[in-house]
Structure formats: structure tokens, C-alpha cells
Amino acid sequence: MPSHGKKMPAGHGSQLRLVAWEITRRCNLNCVHCRASAERGPYPGELDHAACSDLLRQISRVGSPIIILTGGEPLMREDVFDLAREGTEMGLRMVMATNGTLLDVSMVERMRNSGIQRVSISLDGATAPEHDAFRQVPGAFDQTLRGIRYLREGGIEFQVNTTVTRHNVHVIDRILDLAVELGAAAHHIFLLVPTGRAREMVNQEIEANQYEELLHWFYRMRDQVPLHLKATCAPHYYRILRQEAHARGETVNFETYGLDAVTRGCLGGTAFCFISHDGIVQPCGYLELNCGDLKRSSFEEVWRESPVFLKLRDFSGYEGKCGRCEYLRVCGGCRARAYEATGNFLAEEPLCAYQPHAHTGAGGKT
């Protein structure tokens, strides 16, 4: 790996492991749940290539995180593969989140040559009518499956991402079956956070008890499918991992517990951040708090010094039942969902059915 200067000490709870970077807000679809309310644009203020290259260098001085090139639709940005190549040469692990509809043979070849190591493809239904209703574009399902075929034939690892709502929770098992059939390396489920266009879908959030049942089911499927399962925007899953292991009588070292060992529930501002198309840093794409403008501040300064990030890393400031929960350190509750419900990003998670057993403060149970 090339050297890019001395790396900052991470500090407790703030080692940068993952950055989602909205390299463009432009998109060819019109998804009902879109965080960015993305359309074809144009969108003013998008960082140019020189600024993007400099940002990659700044990130590499902080650590060696996974960089998710996202959008909008990242494939609508002309220099996306140049940026992926530059990041790869800096020792960053470059991956991409796409709806898959724009993929073709030549694009997959360029993707492989740029060093992109994995692609996530969104599937929100197991059939064309289910998925296309969510994406609001007829034919999107078939185009996405074609894109997946190109990835598979081109030798690029891919995962399936699914946003779970009342619209599709009853078919989530069939979507998982489809992910297995398609040859995905992983299936990641995302629990709807009502931001952006999804604010109009707030009544599509599943209820707390259904949320709990879904995550227990998802845990049980770990041993039944030949791919990795991960829950995102569903921090309770990391409590459930421990509860299920305990119920089975397993003695588990969670520091080495498969791929889930390297993470916790809500990573926003602690190990993860989001960068918008115009250079605004947020704890995540759903928690719409301006933590710094990269046109005015360096990435290092924002990551180290943002008051919001510092509060997120101080578990003693978490409120309500999250603040007294024995699983605080491994879960943390969805900070974006708390903020949308209350206006306070440190408030308790509104879609958690669990009642803490003891007043443990910020110590938490590991």
C-alpha cells in the first residue's frame, strides 16, 4: 500500500471503517423510499474530479476504510471508474452500490479494471410487479437481473440489498431465496428510515414487534443459506445475536464472531460516515445533520472534531431506555430514526420492543 502520511490515532470508538460517498445525486429511477429524493438532475455543487481525488487522499490519511461509491446512481457519474481506480491505488477498498439497471458487459469490465471489489444491488421484491412498484419504473426488475448476470459472468462479487417495509416484509423469505438462486455473496436487509422521499412512507414502517420477529428470523437463517446475512439500519440485530447465542447455550467470543464481530448496531459517527454529492459530511445518509462542509474543512478535522460525532461516541449522553440498556454498546439504537421521531438524535430508538433489564448506564453488555 502506498504511504500517504502519518495516520491519525483513531481513539476509542472512532476508528473509521466505512464511508458511504454519494458521488452524484443523479439517478435514472424514482424509488419511493429514496433517502436522497434523487432524480435525473442536474444537481448544483457536485464535487468535481479534482476535489474528489483530494478527498480520497484526505480519507486515506485517516485510515483505510471501505469506500462505498453510491448515489443517486453512481454509474451516472462519468468519472466513477477513474475515482475507483485512484482509491484502489491509495489502498482503499472500493465498492459500489447501484440499482444495476445500467450495467452492461463493457461497464463490468471497466469496473473490474478499476479495482471495485464488490457491488451491492438493490432488490425490493421477489417478482417484477413487487420490485417495479417500489422502484416506480416498469422493467426495472428485469434490467436489474440482467445487470446481476453481467456481474456474475464478469467475475465481480455482488450482494443483494433489500429495504424492508410493510410492502415487502411478507415476501422477505422469497427475496432471500432469490438472492441465493442468483449467487449473491451476501444479503443485507435495511429497515426503512423515513427520510427523503421515504417521509411519505412513514406508515410503511413495520411495527416494533414485527421488527423484532423479523430480526430473530433473519438470525435463524444464518445457518440455512450459503451466504452472509447482515442487518443494516437495524441495530437491534446485534442485541439479538447475543440473545440467540445465549438461548442456545453457546459460549461465543463476539470479538471473533464471524463477519458480525467487526461491527455494532448503529455505526453513524463512530466507525462510519456519509458524504453528500456537494461535500457535506453526515453521521449517515439518513441522519441529516451537517457535521462539516468539505469545501471549507478537511475530512480529518470533521471526523475528529465534529460536535455531533463526539456526542455520538459518548454513550453516557444517550437518553431514554437506550441510555440505560445493557446492550447500548453493541446496539445503540438507530440515531436517524430517533432524530426523525423526536428531533433529538440522542433520544431512544422509537421502534425497539426490548425493555432493558437493568440500569447500566453507558457500560453496556458485551
C-alpha positions as CSV (number, residue, x, y, z in Angstrom):
1,M,0.0,0.0,0.0
2,P,1.4,3.4,-0.8
3,S,2.2,5.8,2.0
4,H,0.1,8.9,2.4
5,G,1.5,10.4,5.5
6,K,1.1,9.6,9.2
7,K,-2.3,8.2,10.1
8,M,-4.3,9.7,12.9
9,P,-4.8,7.7,16.1
10,A,-8.4,6.5,16.0
11,G,-9.3,7.0,19.6
12,H,-11.9,4.8,21.4
13,G,-15.0,4.1,19.4
14,S,-13.9,6.3,16.4
15,Q,-11.9,4.1,14.1
16,L,-13.0,4.9,10.6
17,R,-14.1,1.6,8.9
18,L,-16.7,2.6,6.3
19,V,-17.6,5.7,4.3
20,A,-20.6,6.0,2.0
21,W,-19.9,8.6,-0.6
22,E,-22.8,10.0,-2.7
23,I,-20.6,10.8,-5.7
24,T,-23.7,12.0,-7.6
25,R,-27.3,12.6,-6.7
26,R,-28.4,11.9,-10.3
27,C,-30.5,8.8,-10.8
28,N,-32.4,7.0,-13.6
29,L,-35.0,5.6,-11.2
30,N,-37.6,7.2,-8.9
31,C,-37.7,4.9,-5.9
32,V,-40.4,5.5,-3.3
33,H,-38.1,5.1,-0.4
34,C,-35.1,7.2,-1.7
35,R,-33.1,8.9,1.0
36,A,-31.9,11.5,-1.5
37,S,-35.2,12.0,-3.3
38,A,-32.9,11.5,-6.3
39,E,-33.9,12.4,-9.9
40,R,-32.0,12.9,-13.1
41,G,-30.8,16.3,-12.0
42,P,-28.6,18.2,-12.6
43,Y,-27.7,19.0,-9.0
44,P,-25.6,22.1,-8.4
45,G,-22.5,22.0,-6.2
46,E,-21.4,18.4,-7.1
47,L,-17.7,18.0,-6.3
48,D,-15.6,18.0,-9.4
49,H,-12.9,15.4,-10.2
50,A,-10.0,17.3,-8.6
51,A,-12.0,17.8,-5.4
52,C,-13.0,14.1,-5.3
53,S,-9.4,13.0,-5.8
54,D,-8.2,15.3,-3.0
55,L,-11.0,13.9,-0.8
56,L,-9.8,10.3,-1.4
57,R,-6.3,11.4,-0.3
58,Q,-7.7,13.0,2.9
59,I,-9.6,9.9,3.8
60,S,-6.5,7.7,3.3
61,R,-4.7,9.8,5.8
62,V,-7.4,9.0,8.4
63,G,-7.5,5.2,7.8
64,S,-8.1,2.6,5.2
65,P,-11.9,2.2,5.3
66,I,-14.2,0.6,2.8
67,I,-15.5,3.3,0.4
68,I,-19.0,2.8,-0.9
69,L,-19.5,4.7,-4.1
70,T,-23.2,5.4,-4.0
71,G,-25.8,7.9,-5.2
72,G,-28.3,8.6,-6.7
73,E,-26.9,6.2,-9.2
74,P,-23.1,6.2,-9.2
75,L,-22.9,4.9,-12.7
76,M,-24.4,8.2,-13.9
77,R,-21.1,9.9,-13.0
78,E,-18.7,9.8,-15.9
79,D,-15.5,9.6,-13.9
80,V,-16.7,7.0,-11.5
81,F,-14.2,4.4,-12.6
82,D,-11.3,6.9,-12.5
83,L,-12.2,7.6,-8.9
84,A,-12.5,3.9,-8.1
85,R,-9.0,3.3,-9.6
86,E,-7.5,6.2,-7.7
87,G,-8.9,5.0,-4.4
88,T,-7.7,1.5,-5.1
89,E,-4.2,2.8,-5.8
90,M,-4.3,4.5,-2.4
91,G,-5.0,1.3,-0.6
92,L,-8.7,1.9,0.0
93,R,-11.2,-0.9,-0.6
94,M,-13.6,0.4,-3.2
95,V,-17.1,-1.0,-3.6
96,M,-20.2,0.3,-5.3
97,A,-24.0,0.5,-4.5
98,T,-26.0,0.5,-7.7
99,N,-29.6,-0.3,-8.8
100,G,-28.0,-2.5,-11.5
101,T,-30.1,-1.3,-14.4
102,L,-27.3,0.5,-16.3
103,L,-24.8,-2.4,-16.2
104,D,-23.5,-4.0,-19.4
105,V,-20.6,-6.1,-20.4
106,S,-18.2,-3.2,-21.1
107,M,-19.2,-1.4,-17.9
108,V,-18.5,-4.5,-15.8
109,E,-15.1,-4.8,-17.5
110,R,-14.3,-1.2,-16.6
111,M,-15.5,-1.9,-13.1
112,R,-13.2,-4.8,-12.7
113,N,-10.2,-2.9,-14.1
114,S,-10.8,0.0,-11.7
115,G,-10.4,-2.3,-8.6
116,I,-14.0,-2.4,-7.4
117,Q,-14.2,-5.4,-5.2
118,R,-17.9,-5.8,-4.5
119,V,-21.2,-4.4,-5.9
120,S,-24.4,-4.2,-4.0
121,I,-27.6,-4.5,-6.0
122,S,-31.0,-3.5,-4.6
123,L,-33.9,-5.9,-4.9
124,D,-37.0,-5.0,-3.0
125,G,-39.3,-7.7,-4.3
126,A,-39.1,-11.3,-5.5
127,T,-41.0,-10.6,-8.7
128,A,-41.2,-7.9,-11.3
129,P,-44.5,-6.4,-10.1
130,E,-43.3,-6.2,-6.4
131,H,-39.9,-4.7,-7.3
132,D,-41.1,-2.3,-10.0
133,A,-43.8,-0.9,-7.8
134,F,-41.1,0.0,-5.3
135,R,-38.8,1.5,-8.0
136,Q,-41.6,3.2,-9.9
137,V,-40.1,2.2,-13.2
138,P,-41.6,-0.6,-15.3
139,G,-39.0,-3.2,-16.3
140,A,-36.6,-2.3,-13.5
141,F,-36.6,-5.8,-12.1
142,D,-35.7,-7.4,-15.4
143,Q,-33.0,-4.9,-16.0
144,T,-31.5,-5.4,-12.6
145,L,-31.5,-9.2,-13.0
146,R,-29.7,-8.7,-16.3
147,G,-27.1,-6.5,-14.6
148,I,-26.6,-9.2,-12.0
149,R,-25.9,-11.7,-14.7
150,Y,-23.3,-9.4,-16.2
151,L,-21.6,-9.1,-12.8
152,R,-21.6,-12.9,-12.3
153,E,-20.3,-13.6,-15.8
154,G,-17.6,-10.8,-15.3
155,G,-16.4,-12.4,-12.0
156,I,-17.4,-9.5,-9.7
157,E,-18.7,-10.4,-6.3
158,F,-22.1,-8.9,-5.5
159,Q,-24.6,-8.7,-2.7
160,V,-28.3,-8.1,-2.6
161,N,-29.7,-5.2,-0.5
162,T,-33.4,-5.1,0.5
163,T,-35.2,-2.2,2.2
164,V,-37.9,-3.9,4.3
165,T,-41.3,-2.2,4.6
166,R,-44.9,-3.3,5.1
167,H,-44.9,-3.5,1.3
168,N,-42.5,-6.5,1.2
169,V,-41.9,-7.9,4.7
170,H,-44.3,-10.8,3.9
171,V,-42.1,-11.8,0.9
172,I,-38.6,-11.3,2.5
173,D,-38.1,-15.1,2.7
174,R,-38.7,-15.3,-1.1
175,I,-36.3,-12.4,-1.7
176,L,-33.6,-14.2,0.3
177,D,-34.3,-17.4,-1.8
178,L,-33.8,-15.2,-4.9
179,A,-30.5,-13.9,-3.6
180,V,-29.3,-17.5,-3.0
181,E,-30.5,-18.5,-6.5
182,L,-28.7,-15.6,-8.1
183,G,-25.4,-16.5,-6.5
184,A,-25.1,-13.5,-4.2
185,A,-22.2,-13.4,-1.7
186,A,-24.5,-11.7,0.9
187,H,-28.0,-10.5,1.6
188,H,-28.2,-7.2,3.6
189,I,-31.6,-6.1,4.8
190,F,-32.2,-2.4,5.6
191,L,-35.1,-1.3,7.8
192,L,-36.9,1.7,6.4
193,V,-35.8,5.0,7.9
194,P,-38.4,7.7,6.9
195,T,-36.1,10.4,5.4
196,G,-36.0,12.0,2.0
197,R,-38.8,10.7,-0.3
198,A,-39.4,7.9,2.3
199,R,-41.0,10.5,4.7
200,E,-44.1,9.9,2.6
201,M,-43.8,6.3,3.6
202,V,-43.7,6.7,7.3
203,N,-46.9,4.5,7.5
204,Q,-44.9,1.7,5.7
205,E,-42.5,1.2,8.7
206,I,-43.1,-2.2,10.2
207,E,-44.1,-2.2,13.9
208,A,-41.7,-2.8,16.7
209,N,-42.8,-6.4,17.4
210,Q,-42.8,-7.3,13.7
211,Y,-39.3,-5.8,13.5
212,E,-38.2,-8.0,16.4
213,E,-39.7,-11.1,14.9
214,L,-38.0,-10.3,11.5
215,L,-34.6,-10.0,13.0
216,H,-34.9,-13.2,15.0
217,W,-36.0,-15.0,11.8
218,F,-33.0,-13.4,10.0
219,Y,-30.7,-14.7,12.6
220,R,-32.0,-18.2,12.3
221,M,-31.4,-18.2,8.6
222,R,-27.7,-17.7,9.1
223,D,-27.2,-21.5,9.3
224,Q,-29.6,-22.3,6.5
225,V,-28.3,-20.3,3.5
226,P,-24.9,-20.3,1.8
227,L,-24.3,-16.6,2.0
228,H,-23.6,-13.9,4.6
229,L,-26.5,-12.2,6.2
230,K,-26.3,-8.7,7.7
231,A,-28.9,-6.3,9.0
232,T,-28.4,-2.5,8.5
233,C,-30.3,0.4,10.0
234,A,-31.5,-2.4,12.3
235,P,-29.1,-2.1,15.3
236,H,-31.2,-4.4,17.5
237,Y,-29.8,-7.2,15.4
238,Y,-26.6,-7.0,17.4
239,R,-28.5,-7.5,20.6
240,I,-30.4,-10.4,19.1
241,L,-27.1,-12.1,18.0
242,R,-26.2,-12.2,21.7
243,Q,-29.6,-13.2,23.0
244,E,-29.9,-16.1,20.5
245,A,-26.4,-17.3,21.2
246,H,-27.2,-17.3,25.0
247,A,-30.5,-19.1,24.4
248,R,-28.7,-21.8,22.5
249,G,-26.2,-22.2,25.3
250,E,-23.3,-21.1,23.1
251,T,-20.1,-19.7,24.5
252,V,-19.3,-17.0,22.0
253,N,-16.4,-14.6,21.7
254,F,-18.1,-11.7,20.0
255,E,-14.7,-10.2,19.1
256,T,-14.3,-13.1,16.6
257,Y,-17.9,-13.9,15.9
258,G,-17.8,-14.2,12.1
259,L,-18.3,-11.1,10.0
260,D,-20.5,-9.6,12.6
261,A,-17.6,-9.3,15.0
262,V,-16.2,-6.2,13.3
263,T,-19.3,-4.1,13.7
264,R,-22.0,-3.0,16.1
265,G,-25.5,-1.7,15.6
266,C,-25.6,2.0,14.7
267,L,-22.2,3.0,13.3
268,G,-23.1,6.6,12.5
269,G,-20.3,8.9,13.6
270,T,-18.4,6.2,15.4
271,A,-17.0,4.0,12.6
272,F,-19.0,5.2,9.6
273,C,-19.9,8.5,8.0
274,F,-21.7,9.7,4.8
275,I,-20.5,12.3,2.4
276,S,-23.1,14.0,0.2
277,H,-22.6,14.9,-3.5
278,D,-21.8,18.5,-2.5
279,G,-19.3,17.6,0.3
280,I,-21.4,17.7,3.4
281,V,-20.5,15.1,6.0
282,Q,-23.3,13.4,8.0
283,P,-23.2,10.6,10.5
284,C,-25.1,8.5,8.0
285,G,-27.2,9.1,4.9
286,Y,-30.4,9.1,6.9
287,L,-29.3,11.3,9.8
288,E,-29.5,14.7,8.0
289,L,-27.2,16.7,10.3
290,N,-24.5,18.8,8.8
291,C,-21.3,17.8,10.6
292,G,-18.9,19.7,8.3
293,D,-18.5,21.1,4.8
294,L,-15.5,19.6,3.0
295,K,-15.3,22.7,0.8
296,R,-14.3,24.6,4.0
297,S,-12.8,21.9,6.3
298,S,-10.6,18.9,5.8
299,F,-12.1,15.4,6.3
300,E,-9.7,14.8,9.1
301,E,-10.9,17.9,11.0
302,V,-14.6,16.9,10.6
303,W,-14.0,13.3,11.6
304,R,-12.0,14.2,14.7
305,E,-13.8,17.4,15.8
306,S,-17.5,17.4,14.8
307,P,-19.6,18.1,17.9
308,V,-22.2,15.7,16.6
309,F,-19.7,12.9,16.1
310,L,-18.2,13.5,19.5
311,K,-21.7,13.2,21.1
312,L,-22.5,10.0,19.2
313,R,-19.2,8.5,20.6
314,D,-20.1,9.4,24.2
315,F,-22.6,6.7,25.2
316,S,-23.2,8.4,28.5
317,G,-25.3,11.0,26.7
318,Y,-27.8,8.6,25.1
319,E,-31.3,9.1,26.5
320,G,-34.4,7.1,27.4
321,K,-34.2,3.3,27.5
322,C,-31.3,3.3,25.1
323,G,-29.2,5.2,27.7
324,R,-30.0,2.6,30.4
325,C,-29.9,-0.5,28.2
326,E,-27.4,-3.2,28.9
327,Y,-26.9,-3.6,25.1
328,L,-26.1,0.0,24.4
329,R,-22.6,-0.5,23.3
330,V,-23.5,-3.3,20.8
331,C,-26.7,-1.8,19.6
332,G,-27.0,2.0,20.2
333,G,-30.5,2.3,18.6
334,C,-31.0,3.9,15.2
335,R,-29.9,7.5,15.7
336,A,-31.6,8.6,12.5
337,R,-34.9,7.1,13.4
338,A,-34.7,8.7,16.8
339,Y,-34.0,12.1,15.2
340,E,-36.9,11.8,12.7
341,A,-39.3,10.9,15.5
342,T,-38.2,13.4,18.1
343,G,-35.8,16.0,16.7
344,N,-33.1,14.6,19.2
345,F,-30.5,12.3,17.8
346,L,-29.7,11.0,21.3
347,A,-33.2,10.0,22.1
348,E,-34.3,6.4,22.5
349,E,-34.9,4.3,19.4
350,P,-38.7,4.5,18.7
351,L,-39.0,1.1,17.0
352,C,-37.5,-1.1,19.7
353,A,-39.7,-3.5,21.6
354,Y,-36.9,-4.5,24.1
355,Q,-37.1,-3.4,27.7
356,P,-33.7,-3.1,29.5
357,H,-33.3,-5.4,32.4
358,A,-31.0,-3.2,34.5
359,H,-29.9,0.4,34.7
360,T,-26.3,0.0,33.4
361,G,-25.7,3.5,32.0
362,A,-23.1,3.6,29.2
363,G,-21.4,0.4,30.3
364,G,-23.4,-1.9,28.2
365,K,-23.3,-5.6,27.9
366,T,-20.8,-7.2,25.5
